[in-house]
Amino acid sequence: GSDYVREVNVVKSARVGYSKMLLGVYAYFIEHKQRNTLIWLPTDGDAENFMKTHVEPTIRDIPSLLALAPWYGKKHRDNTLTMKRFSNGRGFWCLGGKAAKNYREKSVDVAGYDELAAFDEDIEQ
């Protein structure tokens, strides 16, 4: 949790629960450190699926996150497939990595990738 650490690189084997570990880290940054966070996945479809199958259950199952999500389970502007805005004012974005627009104008404190090896080497301009 040190603010002096600017970059962390992880070398891991397959099937070790890395995505779940990342969600734990992001939950810590949202709830405890009160930071805006963003994660990229290889495609928009991957990002939407990740939000549905991993992020939403994580919010449901962690009481401190659920307390910051009065919109949970409801249709609300702060509860979309690309962004969750919590009552402490912090946001979590989950975006696909193919479109250049998904990298522009993102002002976040914590950013990361999941399934980095599956990203295209080049993206559109």
TORVEXKE-328089 format. One record per residue (C-alpha): residue number from 0; x negated, y, z; residue in one letter. Coordinates in Angstrom, 1 decimal. Each point is the difference from the previous one (the first is absolute). Example, Ala and Ser with C-alpha at 12.3 -4.5 7.8 and 13.67 -1.06 7.14 Angstrom:
// residues 2
<atom><i>0</i><c1>-12.3</c1><c2>-4.5</c2><c3>7.8</c3><aa>A</aa></atom>
<atom><i>1</i><c1>-1.4</c1><c2>3.4</c2><c3>-0.7</c3><aa>S</aa></atom>
//
This chain:
// residues 125
<atom><i>0</i><c1>0.0</c1><c2>0.0</c2><c3>0.0</c3><aa>G</aa></atom>
<atom><i>1</i><c1>-3.0</c1><c2>2.4</c2><c3>-0.1</c3><aa>S</aa></atom>
<atom><i>2</i><c1>0.7</c1><c2>3.0</c2><c3>-2.3</c3><aa>D</aa></atom>
<atom><i>3</i><c1>-3.8</c1><c2>0.0</c2><c3>-0.8</c3><aa>Y</aa></atom>
<atom><i>4</i><c1>0.4</c1><c2>-3.2</c2><c3>-2.0</c3><aa>V</aa></atom>
<atom><i>5</i><c1>0.8</c1><c2>1.1</c2><c3>-3.6</c3><aa>R</aa></atom>
<atom><i>6</i><c1>-0.2</c1><c2>-3.3</c2><c3>-1.9</c3><aa>E</aa></atom>
<atom><i>7</i><c1>0.4</c1><c2>-3.7</c2><c3>0.8</c3><aa>V</aa></atom>
<atom><i>8</i><c1>-0.8</c1><c2>-2.7</c2><c3>-2.5</c3><aa>N</aa></atom>
<atom><i>9</i><c1>1.3</c1><c2>-3.6</c2><c3>0.7</c3><aa>V</aa></atom>
<atom><i>10</i><c1>-1.4</c1><c2>-3.1</c2><c3>-1.5</c3><aa>V</aa></atom>
<atom><i>11</i><c1>2.4</c1><c2>-2.9</c2><c3>0.7</c3><aa>K</aa></atom>
<atom><i>12</i><c1>1.0</c1><c2>-3.5</c2><c3>-1.2</c3><aa>S</aa></atom>
<atom><i>13</i><c1>3.4</c1><c2>-0.7</c2><c3>-1.4</c3><aa>A</aa></atom>
<atom><i>14</i><c1>3.1</c1><c2>-0.7</c2><c3>2.1</c3><aa>R</aa></atom>
<atom><i>15</i><c1>-1.2</c1><c2>1.5</c2><c3>3.3</c3><aa>V</aa></atom>
<atom><i>16</i><c1>3.0</c1><c2>2.3</c2><c3>0.6</c3><aa>G</aa></atom>
<atom><i>17</i><c1>-1.7</c1><c2>3.2</c2><c3>-1.3</c3><aa>Y</aa></atom>
<atom><i>18</i><c1>3.3</c1><c2>1.6</c2><c3>-1.1</c3><aa>S</aa></atom>
<atom><i>19</i><c1>1.4</c1><c2>-0.5</c2><c3>3.5</c3><aa>K</aa></atom>
<atom><i>20</i><c1>-3.1</c1><c2>1.3</c2><c3>1.6</c3><aa>M</aa></atom>
<atom><i>21</i><c1>0.1</c1><c2>3.1</c2><c3>-2.2</c3><aa>L</aa></atom>
<atom><i>22</i><c1>3.6</c1><c2>0.6</c2><c3>1.1</c3><aa>L</aa></atom>
<atom><i>23</i><c1>-1.1</c1><c2>-0.1</c2><c3>3.6</c3><aa>G</aa></atom>
<atom><i>24</i><c1>-2.7</c1><c2>2.6</c2><c3>-0.7</c3><aa>V</aa></atom>
<atom><i>25</i><c1>2.5</c1><c2>2.2</c2><c3>-1.8</c3><aa>Y</aa></atom>
<atom><i>26</i><c1>2.5</c1><c2>-0.3</c2><c3>2.8</c3><aa>A</aa></atom>
<atom><i>27</i><c1>-2.7</c1><c2>1.1</c2><c3>2.4</c3><aa>Y</aa></atom>
<atom><i>28</i><c1>-0.8</c1><c2>3.0</c2><c3>-2.1</c3><aa>F</aa></atom>
<atom><i>29</i><c1>3.7</c1><c2>1.0</c2><c3>-0.4</c3><aa>I</aa></atom>
<atom><i>30</i><c1>1.1</c1><c2>-0.5</c2><c3>3.6</c3><aa>E</aa></atom>
<atom><i>31</i><c1>-3.1</c1><c2>0.6</c2><c3>2.1</c3><aa>H</aa></atom>
<atom><i>32</i><c1>-2.3</c1><c2>2.2</c2><c3>-2.0</c3><aa>K</aa></atom>
<atom><i>33</i><c1>2.9</c1><c2>1.7</c2><c3>-1.8</c3><aa>Q</aa></atom>
<atom><i>34</i><c1>-1.6</c1><c2>-0.1</c2><c3>-3.5</c3><aa>R</aa></atom>
<atom><i>35</i><c1>1.6</c1><c2>0.0</c2><c3>-3.4</c3><aa>N</aa></atom>
<atom><i>36</i><c1>-0.9</c1><c2>-3.2</c2><c3>-1.8</c3><aa>T</aa></atom>
<atom><i>37</i><c1>0.1</c1><c2>-1.5</c2><c3>-3.5</c3><aa>L</aa></atom>
<atom><i>38</i><c1>-0.7</c1><c2>-3.4</c2><c3>-1.4</c3><aa>I</aa></atom>
<atom><i>39</i><c1>-0.4</c1><c2>-0.9</c2><c3>-3.7</c3><aa>W</aa></atom>
<atom><i>40</i><c1>0.9</c1><c2>-3.4</c2><c3>-1.5</c3><aa>L</aa></atom>
<atom><i>41</i><c1>-0.8</c1><c2>-1.1</c2><c3>-3.6</c3><aa>P</aa></atom>
<atom><i>42</i><c1>3.4</c1><c2>0.9</c2><c3>-1.5</c3><aa>T</aa></atom>
<atom><i>43</i><c1>3.2</c1><c2>1.9</c2><c3>0.9</c3><aa>D</aa></atom>
<atom><i>44</i><c1>1.8</c1><c2>-3.3</c2><c3>0.3</c3><aa>G</aa></atom>
<atom><i>45</i><c1>-2.6</c1><c2>-1.4</c2><c3>2.4</c3><aa>D</aa></atom>
<atom><i>46</i><c1>0.4</c1><c2>3.2</c2><c3>2.1</c3><aa>A</aa></atom>
<atom><i>47</i><c1>3.8</c1><c2>-0.2</c2><c3>0.1</c3><aa>E</aa></atom>
<atom><i>48</i><c1>-0.2</c1><c2>-3.7</c2><c3>0.9</c3><aa>N</aa></atom>
<atom><i>49</i><c1>-2.6</c1><c2>0.7</c2><c3>2.7</c3><aa>F</aa></atom>
<atom><i>50</i><c1>2.3</c1><c2>2.7</c2><c3>1.5</c3><aa>M</aa></atom>
<atom><i>51</i><c1>3.0</c1><c2>-2.4</c2><c3>0.1</c3><aa>K</aa></atom>
<atom><i>52</i><c1>-1.7</c1><c2>-3.2</c2><c3>1.1</c3><aa>T</aa></atom>
<atom><i>53</i><c1>-2.8</c1><c2>1.3</c2><c3>2.3</c3><aa>H</aa></atom>
<atom><i>54</i><c1>0.5</c1><c2>3.7</c2><c3>1.0</c3><aa>V</aa></atom>
<atom><i>55</i><c1>3.7</c1><c2>-0.1</c2><c3>0.9</c3><aa>E</aa></atom>
<atom><i>56</i><c1>-0.3</c1><c2>-3.1</c2><c3>2.2</c3><aa>P</aa></atom>
<atom><i>57</i><c1>-3.0</c1><c2>1.5</c2><c3>1.7</c3><aa>T</aa></atom>
<atom><i>58</i><c1>2.0</c1><c2>3.2</c2><c3>0.9</c3><aa>I</aa></atom>
<atom><i>59</i><c1>2.8</c1><c2>-2.2</c2><c3>1.2</c3><aa>R</aa></atom>
<atom><i>60</i><c1>-2.3</c1><c2>-2.2</c2><c3>2.2</c3><aa>D</aa></atom>
<atom><i>61</i><c1>-2.2</c1><c2>2.7</c2><c3>1.6</c3><aa>I</aa></atom>
<atom><i>62</i><c1>2.1</c1><c2>1.9</c2><c3>2.6</c3><aa>P</aa></atom>
<atom><i>63</i><c1>-2.2</c1><c2>3.1</c2><c3>-0.1</c3><aa>S</aa></atom>
<atom><i>64</i><c1>0.4</c1><c2>0.3</c2><c3>-3.8</c3><aa>L</aa></atom>
<atom><i>65</i><c1>3.7</c1><c2>-0.8</c2><c3>0.1</c3><aa>L</aa></atom>
<atom><i>66</i><c1>0.5</c1><c2>2.8</c2><c3>2.6</c3><aa>A</aa></atom>
<atom><i>67</i><c1>-1.5</c1><c2>2.4</c2><c3>-2.6</c3><aa>L</aa></atom>
<atom><i>68</i><c1>2.3</c1><c2>-1.3</c2><c3>-2.8</c3><aa>A</aa></atom>
<atom><i>69</i><c1>3.6</c1><c2>1.1</c2><c3>0.8</c3><aa>P</aa></atom>
<atom><i>70</i><c1>0.8</c1><c2>-0.6</c2><c3>-3.6</c3><aa>W</aa></atom>
<atom><i>71</i><c1>-1.0</c1><c2>-3.7</c2><c3>0.1</c3><aa>Y</aa></atom>
<atom><i>72</i><c1>2.6</c1><c2>-2.2</c2><c3>-1.8</c3><aa>G</aa></atom>
<atom><i>73</i><c1>1.8</c1><c2>3.0</c2><c3>-1.5</c3><aa>K</aa></atom>
<atom><i>74</i><c1>-0.1</c1><c2>1.8</c2><c3>-3.3</c3><aa>K</aa></atom>
<atom><i>75</i><c1>-1.9</c1><c2>3.2</c2><c3>0.8</c3><aa>H</aa></atom>
<atom><i>76</i><c1>-2.4</c1><c2>2.4</c2><c3>-1.8</c3><aa>R</aa></atom>
<atom><i>77</i><c1>-2.7</c1><c2>-0.9</c2><c3>2.5</c3><aa>D</aa></atom>
<atom><i>78</i><c1>0.3</c1><c2>-3.8</c2><c3>-0.7</c3><aa>N</aa></atom>
<atom><i>79</i><c1>-0.9</c1><c2>-0.8</c2><c3>-3.6</c3><aa>T</aa></atom>
<atom><i>80</i><c1>-1.9</c1><c2>-2.7</c2><c3>-1.8</c3><aa>L</aa></atom>
<atom><i>81</i><c1>-3.0</c1><c2>2.3</c2><c3>-0.4</c3><aa>T</aa></atom>
<atom><i>82</i><c1>0.1</c1><c2>2.0</c2><c3>3.2</c3><aa>M</aa></atom>
<atom><i>83</i><c1>1.0</c1><c2>-0.2</c2><c3>3.6</c3><aa>K</aa></atom>
<atom><i>84</i><c1>0.1</c1><c2>3.3</c2><c3>2.0</c3><aa>R</aa></atom>
<atom><i>85</i><c1>0.0</c1><c2>-0.5</c2><c3>3.8</c3><aa>F</aa></atom>
<atom><i>86</i><c1>1.5</c1><c2>2.2</c2><c3>2.6</c3><aa>S</aa></atom>
<atom><i>87</i><c1>-3.4</c1><c2>1.1</c2><c3>1.2</c3><aa>N</aa></atom>
<atom><i>88</i><c1>-0.4</c1><c2>1.7</c2><c3>-3.5</c3><aa>G</aa></atom>
<atom><i>89</i><c1>-2.5</c1><c2>-2.6</c2><c3>-1.3</c3><aa>R</aa></atom>
<atom><i>90</i><c1>0.5</c1><c2>-1.8</c2><c3>-3.3</c3><aa>G</aa></atom>
<atom><i>91</i><c1>-1.0</c1><c2>-3.3</c2><c3>-1.4</c3><aa>F</aa></atom>
<atom><i>92</i><c1>-0.2</c1><c2>-0.4</c2><c3>-3.8</c3><aa>W</aa></atom>
<atom><i>93</i><c1>-0.3</c1><c2>-3.3</c2><c3>-1.9</c3><aa>C</aa></atom>
<atom><i>94</i><c1>-0.8</c1><c2>0.6</c2><c3>-3.7</c3><aa>L</aa></atom>
<atom><i>95</i><c1>-1.1</c1><c2>-2.0</c2><c3>-3.1</c3><aa>G</aa></atom>
<atom><i>96</i><c1>-3.5</c1><c2>0.5</c2><c3>-1.3</c3><aa>G</aa></atom>
<atom><i>97</i><c1>0.7</c1><c2>0.1</c2><c3>-3.8</c3><aa>K</aa></atom>
<atom><i>98</i><c1>1.2</c1><c2>3.6</c2><c3>-0.4</c3><aa>A</aa></atom>
<atom><i>99</i><c1>-2.3</c1><c2>3.0</c2><c3>0.4</c3><aa>A</aa></atom>
<atom><i>100</i><c1>2.9</c1><c2>2.0</c2><c3>1.6</c3><aa>K</aa></atom>
<atom><i>101</i><c1>-0.1</c1><c2>-2.4</c2><c3>3.0</c3><aa>N</aa></atom>
<atom><i>102</i><c1>-3.4</c1><c2>1.4</c2><c3>0.9</c3><aa>Y</aa></atom>
<atom><i>103</i><c1>0.7</c1><c2>3.7</c2><c3>-0.5</c3><aa>R</aa></atom>
<atom><i>104</i><c1>1.1</c1><c2>2.5</c2><c3>2.7</c3><aa>E</aa></atom>
<atom><i>105</i><c1>-0.1</c1><c2>-2.6</c2><c3>2.8</c3><aa>K</aa></atom>
<atom><i>106</i><c1>-0.9</c1><c2>1.7</c2><c3>3.2</c3><aa>S</aa></atom>
<atom><i>107</i><c1>-0.6</c1><c2>-2.8</c2><c3>2.5</c3><aa>V</aa></atom>
<atom><i>108</i><c1>-2.4</c1><c2>-0.7</c2><c3>2.8</c3><aa>D</aa></atom>
<atom><i>109</i><c1>-0.3</c1><c2>-3.8</c2><c3>-0.5</c3><aa>V</aa></atom>
<atom><i>110</i><c1>0.0</c1><c2>-1.7</c2><c3>-3.4</c3><aa>A</aa></atom>
<atom><i>111</i><c1>-0.7</c1><c2>-3.5</c2><c3>-1.1</c3><aa>G</aa></atom>
<atom><i>112</i><c1>0.5</c1><c2>-2.8</c2><c3>-2.5</c3><aa>Y</aa></atom>
<atom><i>113</i><c1>1.4</c1><c2>-3.5</c2><c3>0.2</c3><aa>D</aa></atom>
<atom><i>114</i><c1>-0.8</c1><c2>-2.6</c2><c3>-2.6</c3><aa>E</aa></atom>
<atom><i>115</i><c1>-2.7</c1><c2>2.3</c2><c3>-1.4</c3><aa>L</aa></atom>
<atom><i>116</i><c1>-1.4</c1><c2>-2.7</c2><c3>-2.3</c3><aa>A</aa></atom>
<atom><i>117</i><c1>3.3</c1><c2>0.0</c2><c3>-1.9</c3><aa>A</aa></atom>
<atom><i>118</i><c1>-0.2</c1><c2>3.7</c2><c3>-0.9</c3><aa>F</aa></atom>
<atom><i>119</i><c1>-0.7</c1><c2>1.0</c2><c3>-3.6</c3><aa>D</aa></atom>
<atom><i>120</i><c1>-3.5</c1><c2>1.4</c2><c3>-0.5</c3><aa>E</aa></atom>
<atom><i>121</i><c1>1.3</c1><c2>3.1</c2><c3>-1.8</c3><aa>D</aa></atom>
<atom><i>122</i><c1>3.3</c1><c2>1.8</c2><c3>0.4</c3><aa>I</aa></atom>
<atom><i>123</i><c1>1.8</c1><c2>2.5</c2><c3>-2.2</c3><aa>E</aa></atom>
<atom><i>124</i><c1>-1.2</c1><c2>3.6</c2><c3>0.0</c3><aa>Q</aa></atom>
//
